[in-house]
């Protein structure tokens, strides 16, 4: 197991962290019948990430500027996701990435152990 900064997670690692936070498997039974499965991809599929955003009331905001974020210079526009008081806001290049980082931070903290 390796430690990863929640603020830097993306792709399959971010999806794995969300699955861990949800206490679930990383696969979803499809509706196409035959008992087939597909990957759980909340950081890129609205059908997986959308219900989490809605349930957890994650707020999303577009920031169209350059500037500093958590002590680092970030260039370009970013999505910002906020949740509970006391949970650091998270940024991402898409609303799903920002929201899933915020969700993972709220459940598992600023660092996550993943395989």
Order of alpha helices (4+ residues) and beta strands (2+ residues): beta-alpha-beta-beta-alpha-beta-beta-beta-beta-beta-alpha-beta
